[in-house]
Amino acid sequence: MKMSTLYLDIFSGISGDMFIGALLDLGLDFKQFERELGKLGLDGYHLHVSRQQRANIAGTKFDVHLDHDHAHTDVHEHEHTHAGGTTHTHPHPHAHSHQHSHDPERDDQEHPHAHGGDDHDHAHAHGPHGGPLVKTSSGQVELSVFETNVPPRFRLYFFDAKGKSTPPPAANAVTLETIRTGKKRQTFKFTRAGNYLEAGASLPEPHEFTAVLKWKRGKRAEQHETLFVENHDHQHGPAHEHEDGHKHAHSRNFAAIKQLIAHSALSDWVKQKSVAVFQRIAVAEGKIHGLPPEQVHFHEVGAVDSIVDIVGGCIALELLGKPPVLAGPVIEGTGFIHCAHGRFPIPAPATLEILSGRKIPLTQCDEPHELVTPTGAALLAEFVESFGVMRDLVPAKIGYGLGTRENRTRPNVLRAILAESTAGKHDWETDTIAVLETNLDDITAEILGGFVEKALAAGALEVFHTPIQMKKNRPGVLLTVLCPTIDADKFCELMLR
């Protein structure tokens, strides 16, 4: 009998959005996925799925976009169609600001200066990622700062005159110069990363300066400047900026998230698995902060987009048929992250605790940033039965879920392989089990008999005890439990009670 198995290649890390993107790339129906996710009853977001490339590898980029924006002015409805034919409408800000444009090829223009009243855009309008909008000859450019788990970096998003998102220009056509008090200047060059340009250098504090955008467009060039002042109206601490660039002030504890899931119309399996994934994160965060899991307020997973990533990942697996999941070695980056706790070495504290809880092997590579997020680690810990090379699997479908940035040494993709195995369940040639043993001294037959009944009822494959001779010739018992590898931790705890 042929069985489908999902194998994950984690050679470039894993995050929640990469996991969903990879499963969608295997051929899942996006509209069906979106309908199922709607049963969660969570408002304030819409989904975006697109075909992109990372290091010339084509795959699916999955994003969660929030419906609210940070505009301080009028908004209009901005409609666009996503993969699968799904059209979404959401508010998009008009820019009502004063700014200055300069064409270097025209000598009759006055040059704008780093200070002076009306020469600047005073950032009366902000884009969907929280940054000020700069008007250009063809539309608008949003200057946003991304700083989730990385040093702050500029990200530039491009829109046409109607506010519709457009692909970014060539990276070498755009530079951004900051001018601070005392006329201290810094120039930033960019690389293209999906639907935006990202600066190669980090942005030092404070985030208050004049920003000069320079854009070469064929034989002509544009120059625009704006006063950049980071928006400090958002909460700090649990609030942070996510991979989509939004900053959220929402903080939910584990109890509130469980209630949200329990009261939804999701299937029982999705409910159970979603809560189990959150449980792993709550236990990890609780250990870090010295709190019970129920009281943990999530720093990295309390916002709408991360809840969607976790619940959506469970839904995608269910739509795939709930196959057993295997994975290759887990590869993480190096360096430091900037999170709500401050500056920490990679892996992030929660990621490390989650992997440690399942005793998942970890190898670091020379990518200078985080590759495995807490959400990605929790999905691995909950669903992957074992880690290692593929054995006796015939690939049937291959999907690629894309990360956001371009990596230096490897494509930023998660490869998902839906494979067929001709081995049946518990096949003696291919199946692996865990053998748990412990020596017991001075134990009664009643206690042993009770343990055997409990272990078999909990799913042990076999339980038996053997008389042995212990220290100083005292009689003892060797207790042996055979169980599925994925359940080894559970039966270890049962044996130690």
C-alpha positions as CSV (number, residue, x, y, z in Angstrom):
1,M,0.0,0.0,0.0
2,K,1.4,3.4,-1.0
3,M,1.4,6.1,1.7
4,S,2.1,9.9,1.2
5,T,4.8,11.4,3.4
6,L,5.8,15.0,3.6
7,Y,9.5,15.7,3.7
8,L,10.8,19.1,4.6
9,D,14.3,20.3,3.5
10,I,15.2,22.9,6.1
11,F,18.6,23.8,4.6
12,S,17.7,27.5,4.7
13,G,15.6,27.6,7.8
14,I,11.8,27.7,8.3
15,S,9.2,30.3,9.3
16,G,5.4,30.0,9.4
17,D,4.9,31.9,6.1
18,M,7.5,29.7,4.3
19,F,5.8,26.6,5.6
20,I,2.4,27.6,4.3
21,G,3.9,28.9,1.0
22,A,5.6,25.5,0.5
23,L,2.4,23.5,1.0
24,L,0.5,25.9,-1.3
25,D,3.2,25.4,-3.9
26,L,2.5,21.7,-3.7
27,G,-0.8,22.4,-5.3
28,L,-3.3,23.2,-2.5
29,D,-6.3,25.1,-3.5
30,F,-5.8,28.7,-2.2
31,K,-9.5,29.5,-2.2
32,Q,-10.3,26.5,-0.2
33,F,-7.4,27.3,2.2
34,E,-8.7,30.9,2.6
35,R,-12.3,29.6,3.3
36,E,-11.0,27.2,6.0
37,L,-8.9,30.0,7.6
38,G,-12.0,32.2,7.6
39,K,-13.6,29.8,10.1
40,L,-11.1,31.1,12.7
41,G,-13.3,34.2,13.0
42,L,-10.3,36.6,13.1
43,D,-10.8,39.9,11.3
44,G,-8.4,42.6,10.2
45,Y,-6.3,40.9,7.6
46,H,-6.2,39.6,4.1
47,L,-3.9,37.1,2.4
48,H,-1.5,37.6,-0.5
49,V,0.0,34.8,-2.5
50,S,2.4,35.4,-5.4
51,R,4.9,33.6,-7.5
52,Q,8.4,35.0,-6.9
53,Q,12.0,33.8,-7.1
54,R,14.9,33.5,-4.6
55,A,18.3,33.0,-6.2
56,N,16.5,32.0,-9.4
57,I,14.4,29.4,-7.6
58,A,10.7,29.9,-8.4
59,G,8.2,29.3,-5.6
60,T,5.2,30.7,-3.6
61,K,5.5,33.7,-1.4
62,F,2.7,33.8,1.3
63,D,2.0,36.9,3.2
64,V,-0.5,38.2,5.7
65,H,-1.4,41.8,5.2
66,L,-3.3,43.8,7.8
67,D,-6.3,45.8,6.7
68,H,-5.6,48.8,8.9
69,D,-3.1,51.4,7.9
70,H,-1.3,54.2,9.7
71,A,-2.5,57.0,7.5
72,H,-3.2,60.3,9.2
73,T,-5.1,61.6,6.2
74,D,-7.9,60.6,3.9
75,V,-7.9,57.0,2.6
76,H,-9.4,55.5,-0.5
77,E,-10.3,51.9,-1.4
78,H,-7.4,50.1,-3.1
79,E,-8.4,46.9,-4.8
80,H,-6.1,44.3,-6.2
81,T,-6.3,40.6,-7.2
82,H,-4.2,37.9,-5.7
83,A,-3.2,34.4,-6.7
84,G,-6.1,32.1,-7.2
85,G,-8.3,34.9,-8.6
86,T,-9.1,36.3,-5.1
87,T,-9.7,40.1,-5.1
88,H,-9.3,42.1,-1.9
89,T,-10.1,45.6,-1.1
90,H,-8.4,47.6,1.7
91,P,-7.7,51.2,2.5
92,H,-4.7,52.9,1.2
93,P,-3.5,56.4,2.1
94,H,-3.3,59.5,0.0
95,A,-0.3,61.6,0.7
96,H,-1.0,65.2,1.6
97,S,2.5,66.5,2.2
98,H,4.9,69.1,1.0
99,Q,8.0,67.9,-0.6
100,H,10.7,69.0,-3.0
101,S,11.8,67.3,-6.3
102,H,15.1,68.0,-7.9
103,D,16.3,67.0,-11.4
104,P,20.2,67.1,-11.4
105,E,20.2,67.6,-15.2
106,R,18.4,70.9,-14.8
107,D,20.6,73.7,-13.6
108,D,17.8,76.3,-13.2
109,Q,16.5,74.6,-10.1
110,E,17.4,75.5,-6.6
111,H,18.9,72.7,-4.7
112,P,17.0,71.6,-1.6
113,H,18.8,71.9,1.7
114,A,19.0,69.7,4.8
115,H,17.0,72.2,6.8
116,G,14.4,74.9,6.1
117,G,10.6,75.0,6.4
118,D,8.7,74.1,3.3
119,D,11.4,72.2,1.5
120,H,10.5,69.0,3.2
121,D,7.8,66.4,3.3
122,H,6.5,66.5,6.8
123,A,5.2,63.0,6.7
124,H,1.5,63.8,7.0
125,A,0.8,60.4,5.3
126,H,2.1,57.0,6.0
127,G,2.1,53.9,3.8
128,P,0.7,50.5,4.7
129,H,4.0,49.5,6.4
130,G,4.1,52.5,8.7
131,G,6.6,54.6,6.8
132,P,6.2,58.1,5.3
133,L,5.2,58.4,1.7
134,V,7.3,60.3,-0.7
135,K,5.7,61.6,-3.9
136,T,7.6,60.9,-7.2
137,S,6.9,61.7,-10.8
138,S,5.2,58.3,-11.2
139,G,3.6,57.8,-7.9
140,Q,4.8,57.3,-4.3
141,V,7.6,55.6,-2.4
142,E,7.2,54.4,1.2
143,L,10.3,54.7,3.4
144,S,9.8,52.1,6.0
145,V,12.2,50.7,8.7
146,F,12.2,46.9,9.3
147,E,13.8,45.8,12.6
148,T,12.3,42.4,13.6
149,N,15.1,40.2,14.9
150,V,17.6,42.2,12.8
151,P,19.3,45.6,13.1
152,P,17.1,48.3,11.7
153,R,17.1,48.5,7.9
154,F,15.4,50.7,5.3
155,R,12.8,49.1,3.1
156,L,11.4,50.9,0.1
157,Y,7.9,50.1,-1.2
158,F,6.7,51.5,-4.5
159,F,3.2,52.6,-5.6
160,D,1.7,54.2,-8.6
161,A,-0.3,57.5,-8.6
162,K,-3.5,55.6,-7.6
163,G,-1.8,54.0,-4.7
164,K,-1.5,50.5,-6.2
165,S,1.6,48.5,-5.3
166,T,4.1,48.3,-8.2
167,P,7.3,46.2,-8.6
168,P,10.4,48.0,-7.4
169,P,12.9,49.4,-9.9
170,A,16.5,48.0,-10.4
171,A,18.3,48.2,-7.1
172,N,21.2,50.1,-8.5
173,A,18.9,52.9,-9.6
174,V,18.0,54.0,-6.1
175,T,20.0,55.4,-3.2
176,L,18.9,57.0,0.0
177,E,20.9,59.5,2.0
178,T,20.2,60.5,5.6
179,I,21.2,64.0,6.8
180,R,21.3,64.4,10.6
181,T,22.0,67.3,12.9
182,G,25.4,68.7,12.2
183,K,25.0,67.7,8.5
184,K,26.3,64.1,9.2
185,R,25.5,62.1,6.1
186,Q,25.1,58.4,5.4
187,T,24.3,56.9,2.0
188,F,22.4,53.6,1.7
189,K,22.5,51.2,-1.3
190,F,19.8,48.6,-1.9
191,T,19.1,45.1,-3.0
192,R,15.9,43.8,-4.4
193,A,13.9,41.4,-2.1
194,G,10.5,40.5,-3.5
195,N,8.2,43.5,-3.7
196,Y,10.6,46.0,-2.1
197,L,14.2,47.2,-2.0
198,E,16.1,46.6,1.2
199,A,19.2,48.5,2.4
200,G,22.4,46.6,2.7
201,A,23.5,48.6,5.8
202,S,21.8,49.0,9.1
203,L,20.2,52.3,10.2
204,P,21.7,53.7,13.4
205,E,19.6,55.4,16.1
206,P,18.0,57.8,16.5
207,H,15.5,57.4,13.6
208,E,15.0,61.1,13.1
209,F,16.7,62.9,10.1
210,T,16.2,64.3,6.6
211,A,16.0,61.5,4.0
212,V,17.0,62.2,0.5
213,L,15.8,59.7,-2.1
214,K,17.7,59.6,-5.4
215,W,16.3,57.7,-8.3
216,K,18.0,57.3,-11.7
217,R,15.3,56.8,-14.4
218,G,17.1,56.3,-17.8
219,K,18.7,59.6,-18.8
220,R,17.0,61.6,-16.1
221,A,17.1,61.5,-12.4
222,E,14.8,62.5,-9.6
223,Q,15.7,63.6,-6.1
224,H,13.2,64.0,-3.3
225,E,13.7,64.7,0.4
226,T,11.5,64.3,3.4
227,L,11.7,64.7,7.2
228,F,11.8,61.2,8.7
229,V,10.6,60.8,12.2
230,E,9.9,57.3,13.4
231,N,6.4,56.9,14.7
232,H,6.5,56.3,18.5
233,D,2.8,56.1,19.0
234,H,3.0,52.3,19.0
235,Q,3.4,50.3,22.1
236,H,6.8,48.9,22.8
237,G,7.7,45.7,24.6
238,P,5.3,43.0,23.3
239,A,4.6,45.0,20.2
240,H,7.1,44.6,17.4
241,E,7.4,44.8,13.7
242,H,6.7,41.6,11.8
243,E,8.1,40.2,8.5
244,D,5.4,42.1,6.6
245,G,6.7,45.4,8.1
246,H,3.6,46.1,10.2
247,K,4.0,47.2,13.8
248,H,1.4,45.8,16.2
249,A,0.4,46.8,19.6
250,H,-1.7,43.7,20.1
251,S,-0.6,41.4,22.9
252,R,-2.5,38.2,23.6
253,N,-1.7,35.6,26.2
254,F,-1.9,31.9,25.7
255,A,-5.3,31.6,27.4
256,A,-6.9,34.2,25.1
257,I,-5.5,32.5,22.0
258,K,-6.8,29.1,23.2
259,Q,-10.2,30.7,23.7
260,L,-10.2,32.2,20.2
261,I,-9.4,28.8,18.6
262,A,-11.8,26.9,20.8
263,H,-14.8,29.1,19.9
264,S,-14.0,29.0,16.2
265,A,-15.6,26.8,13.5
266,L,-12.3,25.0,12.7
267,S,-12.1,21.3,12.6
268,D,-11.3,19.5,15.8
269,W,-7.9,18.3,14.4
270,V,-6.9,21.9,13.4
271,K,-8.0,23.2,16.8
272,Q,-6.0,20.5,18.7
273,K,-2.9,21.0,16.6
274,S,-3.0,24.8,16.6
275,V,-3.3,24.8,20.4
276,A,-0.5,22.3,20.6
277,V,1.8,24.5,18.5
278,F,1.0,27.5,20.7
279,Q,1.5,25.4,23.8
280,R,5.1,24.7,22.8
281,I,5.8,28.4,22.4
282,A,4.0,29.2,25.6
283,V,6.1,26.7,27.5
284,A,9.3,28.0,26.0
285,E,8.5,31.6,26.8
286,G,7.3,30.7,30.2
287,K,10.6,29.0,31.0
288,I,12.5,32.1,29.8
289,H,10.4,34.5,31.9
290,G,9.7,32.3,34.9
291,L,5.9,32.3,34.2
292,P,3.2,29.6,33.9
293,P,2.4,29.0,30.2
294,E,-1.2,30.4,30.6
295,Q,0.2,33.8,31.7
296,V,2.6,34.2,28.9
297,H,2.0,37.3,26.7
298,F,3.6,36.5,23.4
299,H,6.2,38.9,22.1
300,E,6.6,37.3,18.7
301,V,3.4,35.4,18.1
302,G,0.6,37.5,19.7
303,A,-0.3,39.5,16.5
304,V,-2.8,38.7,13.9
305,D,-0.3,37.6,11.2
306,S,1.5,35.1,13.4
307,I,-1.8,33.6,14.6
308,V,-2.7,33.1,10.9
309,D,0.6,31.5,10.2
310,I,0.2,28.9,12.9
311,V,-3.5,28.1,12.4
312,G,-3.0,28.3,8.6
313,G,-0.1,25.9,8.8
314,C,-2.3,23.3,10.5
315,I,-5.1,23.9,8.0
316,A,-2.7,23.4,5.1
317,L,-1.5,20.1,6.5
318,E,-5.1,18.9,7.0
319,L,-5.9,19.9,3.4
320,L,-2.9,17.9,2.3
321,G,-4.3,14.8,4.0
322,K,-2.5,15.0,7.3
323,P,0.5,13.0,6.0
324,P,3.3,11.9,8.4
325,V,6.0,14.6,8.3
326,L,9.8,14.0,8.2
327,A,12.5,16.6,7.8
328,G,16.2,17.0,7.0
329,P,18.7,18.6,9.4
330,V,17.6,22.0,10.8
331,I,19.9,24.8,9.6
332,E,20.0,28.1,11.5
333,G,21.9,31.3,10.9
334,T,24.4,33.1,13.1
335,G,24.9,36.6,14.5
336,F,22.5,38.5,16.7
337,I,18.8,39.4,16.7
338,H,17.0,42.5,18.1
339,C,13.8,41.4,19.9
340,A,11.7,42.7,22.8
341,H,14.3,41.4,25.2
342,G,17.2,43.3,23.7
343,R,20.1,42.0,21.6
344,F,20.4,38.2,21.7
345,P,22.6,35.7,19.8
346,I,21.0,33.5,17.3
347,P,19.0,31.2,17.8
348,A,16.4,33.4,19.5
349,P,15.7,32.4,23.1
350,A,12.2,31.0,22.3
351,T,13.5,29.1,19.2
352,L,16.3,27.5,21.2
353,E,13.9,26.4,24.0
354,I,11.4,24.9,21.5
355,L,14.0,22.9,19.7
356,S,15.5,21.8,23.0
357,G,12.1,20.6,24.2
358,R,12.0,18.1,21.4
359,K,15.7,17.4,21.4
360,I,15.9,18.5,17.7
361,P,19.5,18.6,16.4
362,L,20.6,22.1,15.2
363,T,23.4,23.2,12.8
364,Q,24.4,26.8,12.3
365,C,25.6,28.1,8.9
366,D,27.3,31.3,8.0
367,E,24.2,33.2,7.0
368,P,24.4,36.4,9.2
369,H,20.8,36.4,10.4
370,E,18.0,34.3,11.8
371,L,16.7,31.5,9.5
372,V,14.6,29.6,12.0
373,T,11.8,31.6,13.7
374,P,10.0,30.5,16.9
375,T,6.9,29.8,14.8
376,G,8.9,27.6,12.4
377,A,10.5,25.8,15.3
378,A,7.2,25.1,17.0
379,L,5.7,23.7,13.7
380,L,8.7,21.4,13.4
381,A,8.5,20.3,17.0
382,E,4.8,19.5,16.8
383,F,4.6,17.7,13.4
384,V,8.0,16.2,12.4
385,E,8.3,12.6,13.5
386,S,12.0,12.3,12.9
387,F,14.9,14.2,11.4
388,G,17.4,12.8,8.9
389,V,18.0,12.0,5.2
390,M,15.2,10.6,3.0
391,R,14.8,6.9,3.0
392,D,12.9,4.8,0.4
393,L,10.7,7.8,-0.6
394,V,9.7,8.4,-4.2
395,P,9.1,12.2,-4.8
396,A,5.7,12.9,-6.3
397,K,5.3,16.7,-5.9
398,I,7.8,19.3,-4.9
399,G,7.0,22.8,-3.6
400,Y,9.0,25.8,-2.6
401,G,8.0,28.3,0.1
402,L,9.9,31.6,-0.2
403,G,11.3,33.7,2.6
404,T,11.4,37.5,2.4
405,R,15.1,38.4,1.9
406,E,17.8,37.2,-0.5
407,N,20.3,35.1,1.4
408,R,24.1,35.3,0.7
409,T,25.0,31.6,0.5
410,R,21.8,29.7,-0.3
411,P,18.3,30.3,-1.7
412,N,15.9,31.5,1.0
413,V,13.4,28.7,0.4
414,L,11.8,25.9,2.3
415,R,11.5,22.8,0.0
416,A,8.5,20.5,0.7
417,I,8.5,17.1,-1.0
418,L,5.3,15.1,-1.0
419,A,6.6,11.5,-1.5
420,E,5.2,8.1,-1.9
421,S,6.4,5.2,0.2
422,T,5.7,1.5,-0.7
423,A,6.4,0.5,2.9
424,G,3.3,-0.1,5.0
425,K,2.8,1.1,8.5
426,H,5.1,-0.6,11.0
427,D,7.0,-2.3,8.1
428,W,9.9,-4.1,9.7
429,E,12.4,-3.0,7.0
430,T,11.8,0.7,7.2
431,D,10.1,1.5,10.5
432,T,12.0,2.8,13.5
433,I,11.0,2.7,17.2
434,A,12.4,3.9,20.5
435,V,13.5,1.4,23.1
436,L,13.3,2.9,26.7
437,E,14.8,1.0,29.6
438,T,15.4,1.6,33.3
439,N,16.6,-0.5,36.2
440,L,14.3,-0.6,39.2
441,D,15.1,-1.7,42.7
442,D,12.6,-2.5,45.5
443,I,9.4,-2.3,43.4
444,T,6.3,-4.3,43.9
445,A,4.5,-6.4,41.3
446,E,1.3,-4.3,41.7
447,I,3.2,-1.1,40.7
448,L,4.7,-2.9,37.7
449,G,1.4,-4.2,36.6
450,G,-0.3,-0.8,36.9
451,F,2.5,0.8,34.8
452,V,2.2,-1.8,32.1
453,E,-1.6,-1.1,31.8
454,K,-1.1,2.7,31.7
455,A,1.7,2.5,29.1
456,L,-0.2,0.2,26.7
457,A,-3.3,2.4,27.1
458,A,-1.1,5.4,26.2
459,G,0.0,3.8,22.9
460,A,3.2,1.9,23.8
461,L,3.9,-0.9,21.2
462,E,5.2,-3.3,23.9
463,V,6.0,-3.2,27.6
464,F,7.8,-5.9,29.6
465,H,10.0,-6.3,32.7
466,T,12.9,-8.7,33.2
467,P,14.4,-9.9,36.5
468,I,18.0,-8.8,36.9
469,Q,20.7,-8.8,39.5
470,M,21.7,-5.4,40.8
471,K,24.4,-4.0,43.1
472,K,25.5,-6.2,46.0
473,N,23.4,-9.1,44.4
474,R,20.1,-7.4,45.2
475,P,17.2,-8.6,43.0
476,G,15.9,-5.9,40.6
477,V,13.8,-5.4,37.5
478,L,14.7,-4.1,34.0
479,L,11.6,-2.3,32.7
480,T,11.5,-2.0,28.9
481,V,9.1,0.1,26.8
482,L,8.9,0.0,23.0
483,C,7.2,3.0,21.5
484,P,7.1,5.2,18.3
485,T,10.1,7.5,18.2
486,I,7.9,10.6,18.2
487,D,6.4,9.5,21.6
488,A,9.7,8.8,23.4
489,D,9.5,11.9,25.5
490,K,6.0,11.1,26.6
491,F,6.9,7.6,27.8
492,C,10.1,8.8,29.5
493,E,8.0,11.1,31.6
494,L,5.6,8.3,32.3
495,M,8.4,6.0,33.5
496,L,9.8,8.7,35.8
497,R,6.5,9.3,37.6
